[in-house]
Amino acid sequence: VKTIGKSSFKNCLNLKKIKISSSVKKIDDFTFFGCPVLSKIEMPETVELFGNYSFSKCRSITSLTVPFSVKSIGNSCFEGCSHLSIINLPSSIVSIGDSAFSMCIKLRKIIIPDSVVSIGNSAFFGCSSLSEVCLSSSIHELKYFLFAKCNGLKKIVIPSGVTSIWDSCFKDCKHVNEIVIP
């Protein structure tokens, strides 16, 4: 199997564990969407793409190490993974889609590697426990609602390469007490 197709395992309500073989290169859109008890994912270093909504609403995932082979995280890929607290992004990632991690309410820290040149709108919207963000120095734009409603944020440091901060980027970050803009 090289591709796990769209909605292949969508809403499998009792799916707890997946082990993906090293032949798989693509996890397509909605593949594991809405699998509420999925908590263990064994991912090979061959997967290159997480499609849109591919793990969205998988509420029992607590941590995930993205394989080095992955270059793109699709729109809403992990949206609503409400127990995801740790995500490790490799230096192979180039883009993070719109709402990719939105509403991951237990996510505490995110380190965006310097390889990332694009982060979509609302990518971390509503990550209310997010207290530490290290942004890629390759980012030029901080888009709409990127960190809106991230109430755990206290300090925001904008990388020197950023040329524009879009509307509502940090809207409703009620506990921010320091912002550093180069």
N, C-alpha and C positions, 0 to 999 in steps of 0.2 A: 504494500500500500504506500503510495507516494503522497496522496492528498486525502484528508478526511473532509468529505464534502459538507456543504451547507446544511445546517440543522440536523446532521446525522444522529446526534444523541441529545437533541434539544428536549428539555423537560423530562429527562429520565430521573424521576423523583427519588429513586433508591440507589443511584450510582454513587459509590463512595470512593472508588479508586480507579485511576486509569494508568496504564503503562503503555507508552507509545514506542513502537519499534524504530530502529535507526534508519529505516527506509523512508519514513515520513518527512516530507519537506514543508508541507503547508497544512495548517489547521484553518479551514475556511470559515466564512461568516456563520455565526449562530451555532457552531458545532456542538458546544457543551452548554449553551445558554440555558439558564434556569434549572440547573442540577443542584438543588439546595443542600444535599448532604455530601457532595463531592468535596473531599478534604485532602486527598493525596494524589499528586500528579508526578509521574516519573517521565521526564521529558529528555529525549536524546539531544545530542549536539548537532543534529542534522536539520532540525526545524528552522526554517528561514522566515516564516510569516505567521503571525497570529492575526486572523481576520477580524472584521468588525463583529462585535458582540460575542466573540468566540467563547469567553468564559463569564460573560455578564450574568449577574444574579446567582452566582455560585457562592452562596453565603457562608459555606463552611471552610473555604480555603483560608488558611491563616498565614501561610508564607509560600513564596515561590521564587526560585532562582531561574531567571530567563536564560536559556542557552545562548552561548556566544554566537551561534550561527544566526540568531534572529536579528533582522535589520529593521523591521517595522512592527509596531504594535498598532493594530487597527482601532478605528473609532469605537468607543464604548466597550473595548475588549474586556476590561475588568470592572466595568461600572456596576455598582451595587454589590460588590463582594465585601459585605459588611464586616467580616471578621479578618480580612486581609490586613495584617499589621506590618509585615516585612516583605519587601520586594527588592530583589537584587537585579539591577539592570547592567548588562555587559557593555563594554566599549564598542561593540558592533552596532548598537542601535543608532539609527539615523533619524527616525521620526517616531513621534508618539501622537496618535490620532486624537480627534475631538472626544472629550469626555472619557478618555481611556481609563482613568482611575476615579472618575467622579463617584461620590457617595461611598467611598471606601472609608467608612467612618472610624475605623481603628488604625488606619495607616498613620504611623508616627513620624517616619523619616523617609525622605526620598533624595537620592543622589543621582542627578541627571548627568551622565558622562559627557565629556567634551565632544564626542562623536555626534551627539544629537544636534541637528541644525533646525529642526522644526518640532514645535509642540502645539497641538491643536487647541481650539477654543474649549474652555471648561474642563481641561484635562484632569484637574485636581479639585474641581468644584465640590464643595460640601465635605471635604476630608477634614472633619472637625477635630480630629486628634493630631493632625499634622503639625508638628512643632519645629521641625528642622527641614530646610530645603537647601540643597546645594545645586545651583543652576549651572548648566553648561556654558562655558565661555564662548561657544559657537553660536549661541542663540542671539538673534537680532531683534526679534519681536516677542513681546509678552502679550498674548492674545486675549480676546474677550473672556471674562469670567474665569481666567486661568486658575486662580487661587481664591475665588470668591467663596465666602462662608467657611474659610479655613480658620476657625476660631482658636486653634491651638498656636497659630503663628504669633510670635512676639517680635521677632526681628526679621527684616527683609533686606537682603543685600542684592542689588541689581548688578549683574555682570557688566563690565565696561563696554562690551560689544553691542549691548542693547541700544537700538536707535529709537524704538517707540514702545510705549506701554499703552495698550488699547483700553477702550472704555471698560469700566467695571472689573478690571483685572484682579484687584484685591478687595473688591466690594464686600462689606460686612465681615471683615477680619477684625473682630471687636477687641482683640487683645494685643494687637500690634502696638508696640511702644517705641520702636526704632526702625527707621527706614534709611538705607544708605543708597543714594543715587549718584553714580559717578559723573 
